[in-house]
Amino acid sequence: MRSLTFLTIILLFNSGLTQNVNDEIIEIQTTEGSIIIQLDGRRAPITVSNFVKLIKTKYFDGTIFHRVIPNFMIQGGGFNKELIDLEPVGSIPNESGNGLKNLRGTIAMARTSDPHSANAQFFINTKDNSFLNPKSGNWGYAVFGNVIEGMDIADKISKKPTGPRGRFSQDVPIENIEIMKIIILD
């Protein structure tokens, strides 16, 4: 399976998907304030390229943080205010073996139990979560950047009251925390 993933990465790299991937600085503008993140295009080129493509198409505008767990993480990028699933079809290869760790203030891709199912949903770690890092024989969750300003906003979001809502049995903020838009800063 690793050789298939490696082959996929090489094909994507050669196809131009990851060309001109820089360490972009983005601003996640939320109803609680802004979070500034530096993406790591050198260590997570496929993930960053995909994320930047979604930003440029305004995919994230109007999505919400739909999963908020204190002392763990805040997750968004997949649902609108009515909890309608917006995630695009398809997925990207898991780049969790890139050397970046799930430490407080990092941004990583959310996924299902399938290690290569990430697409648009992301989370910001609000504490060190080493159990999300790859281990021998176990895929982790791919980190692709870190918060450089606004960690206080992420912490504020992580403390919002949550409960069941829609198809989720828990951890959904009682009041929507909207991602008004994500922009790439010059």
C-alpha positions, 0 to 999 in steps of 0.5 A, a space after each residue: 500500500 505504501 508503494 501505491 501511495 508513493 506512486 500516487 504522490 509522484 504522479 501528482 507531483 509530476 502532473 503539476 498539482 503540487 507545482 508552485 506550492 509555497 508556505 502560504 499564510 492564510 487567514 481563517 475569518 470566523 464569527 469569533 475572530 481571525 486565525 492566521 496560519 502558515 501552511 507548510 507546502 514543502 513538507 505537505 505539498 499535496 495537502 497544501 495544494 489541495 487546501 489552497 485550491 479549495 480556498 481559491 474556489 471559496 469552498 470554505 466560505 460559509 462553512 462552520 466549525 461542526 466539531 468542537 472538543 475542549 482540550 483536544 481540537 476544533 474541526 471544520 470545513 465540511 458542513 454549512 450552518 444547516 449541517 448539510 455535508 458540502 465536502 467535495 467528492 474525492 480525496 488526497 493521499 495521506 501525508 502524515 509521514 512528513 515529520 510534522 507532529 500534531 502539536 498544539 497550534 497545528 492544523 491537520 486534515 480530518 479523515 475517516 478510518 480510511 487513511 487516504 480519505 481526507 479532502 476538505 475537513 481540517 482541525 486545529 489542535 488545541 493541545 499536543 495530540 501525539 496519539 494522532 501522529 503516525 506510528 509503525 503500521 498506523 497512519 496518522 493525521 497529516 499536519 500541514 501548517 501551524 497557527 502563527 496568530 489567533 490561537 486565543 481565538 481557537 481556544 475561545 472556540 474550543 470552549 463554546 458550549 456543545 451538544 447533539 445536533 443534526 446527525 451528530 450525537 455530540 460536540 456540535 457548537 450550540 451556536 454556529 461558529 461560522 468560517 466566513 471565509 479563508 483568504 491567502 495573505 500577500 
